[in-house]
Amino acid sequence: MSWINGITVGIVLVLIGFFGCMTRKNLIKIILCIDVVFLGLILFFVGLGYVEEGRAPLLEENPEEALALQENFQYVDPLPQTLMLTTVVVELSVTALALALTIKVYELYKTLNVRELEQ
C-alpha cells in the first residue's frame, strides 16, 4: 500500500507546484514551484515502479537456481528509477539556467515581479 501513498503525494506535489506557478509573482518563487512539480513527477513515477518485496533482476550463476528463484520472487523493473535519475539531472540543469536568467533579468530591469516586467 505504500506505493499508493507515493503516487498520491506525487500528484499532490504536482498540483501544489502548478498552483504556485499560477499564483506567484516573483520569478524565484515560480522557479521553486517548477522544482516542486519536478519532484512530484519523480515521486509519482517511482511510486508506479515500486513492487512490494520486489527483487533486483540479477542473473544467478546456476540457471536452475535462477528458475527456482523466479517462481518465488517478483522482480522490479529498474527503468523507472533510471529515468527518474536522469530527470533529477535535467531538473538541476533547468533550475540553474532559470536562476542565471533571473539574475540577468534583475540586472536589466531591477525587479523580479512578473507583473512589472509585463509593462
C-alpha positions in Angstrom: 0.0 0.0 0.0 2.9 2.4 0.4 3.2 2.8 -3.4 -0.3 4.3 -3.4 0.9 6.8 -0.8 3.9 7.7 -3.1 1.6 8.2 -6.1 -0.9 10.3 -4.1 1.9 12.5 -2.6 3.4 12.9 -6.1 0.1 14.1 -7.5 -0.5 16.5 -4.7 3.0 17.9 -5.1 2.4 18.4 -8.8 -0.9 20.2 -8.1 0.7 22.4 -5.5 3.5 23.3 -7.8 1.1 24.2 -10.7 -0.9 26.3 -8.3 2.2 28.1 -7.1 3.3 28.8 -10.7 0.0 30.3 -11.5 -0.4 32.5 -8.4 3.1 33.7 -7.6 4.5 37.0 -8.9 8.2 36.6 -8.0 10.4 34.8 -10.6 12.4 32.9 -7.9 9.2 31.6 -6.3 8.0 30.5 -9.7 11.3 28.6 -10.3 10.9 26.9 -6.9 7.3 25.9 -7.8 8.6 24.4 -11.0 11.1 22.4 -8.9 8.2 21.2 -6.8 6.4 20.0 -10.0 9.5 18.1 -11.0 9.8 16.5 -7.6 6.2 15.5 -7.6 6.6 13.8 -11.0 9.7 11.9 -9.8 7.8 10.7 -6.7 4.8 9.7 -8.9 6.9 7.6 -11.3 9.0 6.0 -8.6 5.8 5.1 -6.9 4.5 3.5 -10.1 7.6 1.4 -10.3 7.5 0.2 -6.7 7.0 -3.6 -6.2 6.2 -4.9 -2.7 9.0 -7.2 -1.6 10.5 -6.9 -5.1 14.0 -8.0 -6.1 16.6 -6.7 -8.5 16.6 -8.6 -11.8 20.1 -10.0 -11.4 21.2 -13.3 -13.1 22.3 -16.2 -11.0 25.3 -18.3 -11.7 23.3 -21.5 -11.7 20.4 -21.5 -14.3 18.3 -24.0 -12.3 18.6 -21.8 -9.2 17.5 -18.8 -11.2 14.3 -20.6 -12.3 13.6 -21.6 -8.7 14.1 -18.0 -7.5 11.9 -16.7 -10.4 8.9 -18.6 -9.0 9.4 -17.2 -5.5 10.1 -13.6 -6.2 8.7 -10.8 -8.2 11.3 -8.7 -10.0 11.5 -4.9 -10.1 11.8 -3.1 -13.4 14.8 -0.7 -12.9 13.7 1.5 -15.8 11.5 4.0 -13.9 14.3 4.6 -11.3 16.8 5.1 -14.1 14.6 7.6 -15.9 14.0 9.5 -12.7 17.7 9.7 -12.0 18.0 11.3 -15.5 15.1 13.6 -14.6 17.0 14.8 -11.5 19.9 15.9 -13.6 17.6 17.6 -16.1 15.8 19.4 -13.2 19.1 20.6 -11.8 20.2 22.0 -15.2 16.8 23.7 -15.8 16.9 25.3 -12.4 20.5 26.5 -12.8 19.6 28.0 -16.2 16.5 29.6 -14.9 18.2 31.2 -12.0 21.0 32.5 -14.2 18.4 34.1 -16.5 16.7 35.5 -13.4 19.9 37.2 -12.4 20.2 38.8 -15.8 16.6 39.9 -15.7 17.2 41.6 -12.3 20.3 43.3 -13.6 18.5 44.7 -16.6 15.1 45.6 -15.0 15.9 45.9 -11.3 12.8 43.8 -10.4 11.7 40.2 -10.2 8.0 40.9 -10.2 6.3 39.3 -13.3 3.5 42.0 -13.3 6.1 44.8 -13.5 8.1 43.0 -16.2 5.0 42.8 -18.4 4.7 46.5 -18.7 
